[in-house]
Amino acid sequence: KKSKKSSSVKSGPVGNLIGYGYLRLIDPVTKGIIQNQDHQVCCVYDLPTNYLNPSVEDELRYIDKNGKPNLVIKTNLLSHVQTQNKILLDFYSSYNKVMKLASSSNNNNNNNDSGS
Protein backbone atom coordinates (compact mmCIF):
# COMPACT_ATOMS: atom_id res chain seq x y z
CA LYS A 1 0.00 0.00 0.00
CA LYS A 2 1.46 3.36 -1.07
CA SER A 3 1.10 6.29 1.25
CA LYS A 4 0.36 9.70 -0.21
CA LYS A 5 2.66 12.41 1.03
CA SER A 6 1.40 15.93 0.94
CA SER A 7 3.52 18.08 -1.30
CA SER A 8 5.48 20.84 0.38
CA VAL A 9 5.67 22.74 -2.91
CA LYS A 10 3.14 25.55 -2.98
CA SER A 11 1.61 26.83 -6.14
CA GLY A 12 1.39 30.52 -6.86
CA PRO A 13 3.89 33.32 -6.38
CA VAL A 14 7.10 32.57 -4.56
CA GLY A 15 8.03 34.81 -1.65
CA ASN A 16 6.60 38.16 -0.80
CA LEU A 17 6.72 41.43 -2.66
CA ILE A 18 9.23 43.69 -0.94
CA GLY A 19 9.68 46.49 -3.43
CA TYR A 20 9.82 47.83 -6.95
CA GLY A 21 12.54 48.68 -9.40
CA TYR A 22 12.29 50.25 -12.83
CA LEU A 23 14.57 50.93 -15.73
CA ARG A 24 13.89 53.72 -18.19
CA LEU A 25 14.13 52.60 -21.81
CA ILE A 26 15.20 56.10 -22.85
CA ASP A 27 18.39 57.22 -21.13
CA PRO A 28 17.63 60.56 -19.44
CA VAL A 29 21.20 61.79 -19.93
CA THR A 30 21.84 60.92 -23.58
CA LYS A 31 18.13 60.95 -24.59
CA GLY A 32 18.89 57.78 -26.51
CA ILE A 33 17.74 54.19 -26.14
CA ILE A 34 19.47 52.30 -23.33
CA GLN A 35 22.38 50.11 -24.31
CA ASN A 36 22.64 46.31 -24.14
CA GLN A 37 24.43 45.88 -20.85
CA ASP A 38 23.92 45.24 -17.17
CA HIS A 39 22.04 48.06 -15.44
CA GLN A 40 22.17 48.55 -11.67
CA VAL A 41 18.79 49.62 -10.30
CA CYS A 42 17.81 50.97 -6.89
CA CYS A 43 14.69 49.35 -5.48
CA VAL A 44 12.07 51.23 -3.49
CA TYR A 45 9.31 50.09 -1.16
CA ASP A 46 6.49 51.96 -2.92
CA LEU A 47 6.14 53.78 -6.22
CA PRO A 48 4.15 57.02 -6.28
CA THR A 49 1.89 57.46 -9.31
CA ASN A 50 4.28 60.03 -10.81
CA TYR A 51 7.46 58.05 -10.09
CA LEU A 52 8.98 58.89 -13.48
CA ASN A 53 9.05 62.58 -12.60
CA PRO A 54 12.53 63.48 -11.27
CA SER A 55 10.99 65.84 -8.71
CA VAL A 56 9.63 62.90 -6.66
CA GLU A 57 13.14 61.63 -5.90
CA ASP A 58 12.87 62.88 -2.31
CA GLU A 59 9.60 60.95 -1.78
CA LEU A 60 11.08 57.56 -2.66
CA ARG A 61 11.88 55.20 0.23
CA TYR A 62 14.79 53.06 -0.91
CA ILE A 63 15.14 49.48 0.31
CA ASP A 64 18.85 50.16 0.82
CA LYS A 65 18.95 53.13 3.20
CA ASN A 66 21.87 54.70 1.31
CA GLY A 67 20.08 54.38 -2.04
CA LYS A 68 22.63 51.93 -3.41
CA PRO A 69 21.61 49.72 -6.35
CA ASN A 70 20.42 46.29 -5.25
CA LEU A 71 19.07 44.85 -8.50
CA VAL A 72 20.87 44.13 -11.76
CA ILE A 73 18.89 44.05 -15.01
CA LYS A 74 20.58 42.78 -18.17
CA THR A 75 19.09 44.17 -21.37
CA ASN A 76 19.23 42.72 -24.85
CA LEU A 77 17.08 44.93 -27.06
CA LEU A 78 16.23 43.25 -30.33
CA SER A 79 14.38 46.08 -32.01
CA HIS A 80 12.81 49.37 -31.17
CA VAL A 81 10.57 51.90 -32.83
CA GLN A 82 9.79 55.09 -31.00
CA THR A 83 7.46 57.52 -32.65
CA GLN A 84 4.94 60.09 -31.59
CA ASN A 85 3.66 60.38 -35.16
CA LYS A 86 0.22 58.71 -35.25
CA ILE A 87 0.52 57.77 -38.94
CA LEU A 88 3.85 55.99 -38.41
CA LEU A 89 2.58 54.33 -35.24
CA ASP A 90 -0.46 52.98 -37.12
CA PHE A 91 1.78 51.81 -39.97
CA TYR A 92 4.15 49.89 -37.66
CA SER A 93 1.24 48.36 -35.75
CA SER A 94 -0.41 47.21 -38.99
CA TYR A 95 2.90 45.92 -40.34
CA ASN A 96 3.48 43.84 -37.20
CA LYS A 97 -0.02 42.32 -37.48
CA VAL A 98 0.50 41.44 -41.16
CA MET A 99 3.89 39.87 -40.43
CA LYS A 100 2.43 37.78 -37.60
CA LEU A 101 -0.39 36.58 -39.88
CA ALA A 102 2.08 35.77 -42.67
CA SER A 103 4.32 33.87 -40.27
CA SER A 104 1.39 31.92 -38.87
CA SER A 105 0.15 31.14 -42.40
CA ASN A 106 3.62 29.88 -43.42
CA ASN A 107 3.80 27.66 -40.34
CA ASN A 108 0.38 26.16 -41.13
CA ASN A 109 1.38 25.50 -44.76
CA ASN A 110 4.61 23.81 -43.66
CA ASN A 111 2.69 21.61 -41.23
CA ASN A 112 0.23 20.60 -43.97
CA ASP A 113 3.03 19.82 -46.44
CA SER A 114 4.81 17.53 -44.02
CA GLY A 115 1.71 15.38 -43.53
CA SER A 116 1.29 14.43 -47.24
N, C-alpha and C positions, 0 to 999 in steps of 0.2 A: 504494500500500500504506500503510495507516494504522498508525502505531506506537502501542502501548498504553503510556501513562505510568502509573506507579504513583502512586496517590493519596497525598498527604501528609496527608490528613485521617484521623485515627485515630478509630475508634469506641470507645465506652465513656466513662467519666468524664473530664472535662477537669481537668487540674491535679492537685494533690496535696492531701490533707486536711491542713490546718495547725492547725485548732482547732475549738472549739465555742462557740456562743452560744445563749442561751435567753432567752425572754421569758415572764414569768409572766402568765397570763390574768387572774388575780385580783391587783389591786394590793395589795401588802402594807401600804401606808400607809392607804389609804382602805377597804380590804377590799371594794372594788367591782370590777366588770369594767373592764379597761383601756379607755381611750378610743381613738377613731379618730384617730390622729395618727402622727407619726414618733417612733419610740422608739430611743434610742441605747443600744446593748448593748456590754458589754465581752466580748471573746472570751478563752477560756482554752485552754491546750494539751490538757488532759485533764479529764474530768468524773468526780469520785468518785461512787460509787453513791448517796450521800445528798446530792447537790449542791444540792437544794432547801432543805436545812437551813441556816439562817443561821450556825450554829456552824462550818461548814466553810469559811467565808470565808478564813481564814488558810491553808488547804491549797491554794487555787486558785492556779495559775501563769498569770498573765495574759500574753497575747501582747504587749501594750504594758506595758512594765516599770512604768509609773506607774499602771496600771489605768484608763487613759482609754478611753472608748468608741471602738471602731473598726468598728462595724457599725451600720447604720441599718435598722430594720424598720418598714415602713409598714403599719398595720393598718386594715382596713375590715371590721368585724364586722357580719355581716348578721343574725344571730339568735343567741340564746344561751339555754339552759335549764340551770340548775345546781340540782340537787336531790340530797339524800342520802336522800330518801324512796323506798323501793323501789317502792311502788305507783305513785307519779307517774313514776318512771323507766321502769317497764314500760309505763305508759300512753303516754308520749311516744315510746318506741321503737316500740310497736305503731302509733301514729298515723302516724309517719314511714313505716313499711312500707306501710300502707294508702294513704297519699297517693302514694307512688312507684308502687304498682300501678295506682291510678286514673289517674295521669298517663300511664303506659305504655299503659294500655288506651285512653285518649282519643287518644293518638298513633297507635295501630294503627287505630282506627276512622276517623280523619281520612285516613290513608293509603289505606284501603280505599275510602272515599267518592270520593277524587279519581281512582281508576282506573276508575269506572263511567261 
